[in-house]
Amino acid sequence: MGIPTPNTDHLSEKQFWDVYEPAEDTFALLDALEEDAEELREKYKNALPIVVEIGSGSGCVSAFTKYGVLENVNSLYFSTDISMLACRASSITMAKNKTPSCSESFSDIINTRFIQALRLRKSVDILIFNPPYVPTETQEIPLEGTIAAAWAGGFDGMEVTSKLLDSLDDILSPTGVFYLVTVARNKPNEIIKQMECRGFKGSNVLVRRAGGETLSILKFYRLRY
Amino acid sequence: MKLLTANFLTCASKKCSSSPDAFPLNISDAKIAIQECEMNPEFIKNVMLRVEWPALVKTTQQLGNNTLPMEKPELTDESDELLFKSLHNVLLETEITEGKMTCGSCGHVYPIVEGIPNMLLSETEV
């Protein structure tokens, strides 16, 4: 029995029409996380990991990770999104999918860019980011949390992702792991090569063709700590 | 947002990042909801390793709760049950549903609306 996909029914309500709905990229990320579920549970069962999802959108991945992948693991779980509307959607998704066994564990949602305003320097144990990866003009990347913030990625679709990669060293704990969604046009192999120069070991853990694009889920650790 | 989250939030402005006045943010006009849940002593012991104690005491006092000791307590299995209970109440059961968080360095006010803190600054403010 696999981990059930979280219920996100409320996204069909008119107020949430501008929130990115779970799609092929979301499901590829869920599958990659589920693949690692046992390893992550074992690693963190007594450690109270800090888990962060940046750009939680519908909250589907956060609920899946918190209540499924990390079932019975106490964690401090923070989800962030630049869109307040997405934060509200995530909040409802978390509440709806909460399992009774997790009543004691902790999650919260913060309306911010990346992890701005969060004091988590070098302390995030599991970091998850499904970024806006669609190549667009730079000016199409919105400064505010409109729906375009969910997909518009600027040059090569990498402008938003690059900002996060630049600060990964400040975010990830010594033994932390980072899951990133990319498409072929982001040049995932290039990303892995570049991150190796910055001290991170990357691998392409899941490749899937969906519609006109090829999705890759990348996973990064620190090379040494 | 949970009271514990305030222990992880600071001003989003880069100028304030090194200021001791930017953490914790000062909470005012708060509406509190208590969400009762079962106590898990292991969780409390673990979370204490992550907590900045003086900031937690300050935030708790700003919400009108003076039950925490000024010094960070050493928790063992024999620790006072009342201490565990008040920590559990503060760390996990206390939700701030509405309120304001003000940076003591630059004065920026971050609103908490429907339980979600809005930590966004405009690009020029960052």
HADDOCK unambig.tbl for C-alpha pairs under 7 A between the chains (distance, minus, plus):
assign (segid A and resid 48 and name CA) (segid B and resid 46 and name CA) 6.35 0.50 0.50
assign (segid A and resid 74 and name CA) (segid B and resid 43 and name CA) 6.77 0.50 0.50
assign (segid A and resid 103 and name CA) (segid B and resid 37 and name CA) 6.09 0.50 0.50
assign (segid A and resid 103 and name CA) (segid B and resid 38 and name CA) 6.90 0.50 0.50
assign (segid A and resid 104 and name CA) (segid B and resid 37 and name CA) 6.35 0.50 0.50
assign (segid A and resid 104 and name CA) (segid B and resid 38 and name CA) 6.23 0.50 0.50
assign (segid A and resid 104 and name CA) (segid B and resid 39 and name CA) 6.70 0.50 0.50
assign (segid A and resid 104 and name CA) (segid B and resid 40 and name CA) 6.45 0.50 0.50
assign (segid A and resid 108 and name CA) (segid B and resid 1 and name CA) 6.00 0.50 0.50
assign (segid A and resid 108 and name CA) (segid B and resid 2 and name CA) 6.92 0.50 0.50
assign (segid A and resid 109 and name CA) (segid B and resid 116 and name CA) 6.27 0.50 0.50
assign (segid A and resid 110 and name CA) (segid B and resid 116 and name CA) 5.97 0.50 0.50
assign (segid A and resid 110 and name CA) (segid B and resid 117 and name CA) 5.54 0.50 0.50
assign (segid A and resid 110 and name CA) (segid B and resid 118 and name CA) 6.66 0.50 0.50
assign (segid A and resid 111 and name CA) (segid B and resid 116 and name CA) 6.81 0.50 0.50
assign (segid A and resid 111 and name CA) (segid B and resid 117 and name CA) 6.01 0.50 0.50
assign (segid A and resid 111 and name CA) (segid B and resid 118 and name CA) 4.79 0.50 0.50
assign (segid A and resid 111 and name CA) (segid B and resid 119 and name CA) 5.77 0.50 0.50
assign (segid A and resid 111 and name CA) (segid B and resid 120 and name CA) 6.71 0.50 0.50
assign (segid A and resid 112 and name CA) (segid B and resid 118 and name CA) 6.61 0.50 0.50
assign (segid A and resid 112 and name CA) (segid B and resid 119 and name CA) 5.16 0.50 0.50
assign (segid A and resid 112 and name CA) (segid B and resid 120 and name CA) 5.07 0.50 0.50
assign (segid A and resid 113 and name CA) (segid B and resid 120 and name CA) 6.92 0.50 0.50
assign (segid A and resid 116 and name CA) (segid B and resid 12 and name CA) 5.61 0.50 0.50
assign (segid A and resid 117 and name CA) (segid B and resid 9 and name CA) 5.46 0.50 0.50
assign (segid A and resid 117 and name CA) (segid B and resid 10 and name CA) 4.93 0.50 0.50
assign (segid A and resid 117 and name CA) (segid B and resid 11 and name CA) 5.43 0.50 0.50
assign (segid A and resid 117 and name CA) (segid B and resid 12 and name CA) 4.24 0.50 0.50
assign (segid A and resid 117 and name CA) (segid B and resid 119 and name CA) 6.54 0.50 0.50
assign (segid A and resid 118 and name CA) (segid B and resid 8 and name CA) 5.50 0.50 0.50
assign (segid A and resid 118 and name CA) (segid B and resid 9 and name CA) 4.77 0.50 0.50
assign (segid A and resid 118 and name CA) (segid B and resid 10 and name CA) 6.23 0.50 0.50
assign (segid A and resid 119 and name CA) (segid B and resid 8 and name CA) 4.99 0.50 0.50
assign (segid A and resid 119 and name CA) (segid B and resid 9 and name CA) 5.88 0.50 0.50
assign (segid A and resid 119 and name CA) (segid B and resid 10 and name CA) 6.60 0.50 0.50
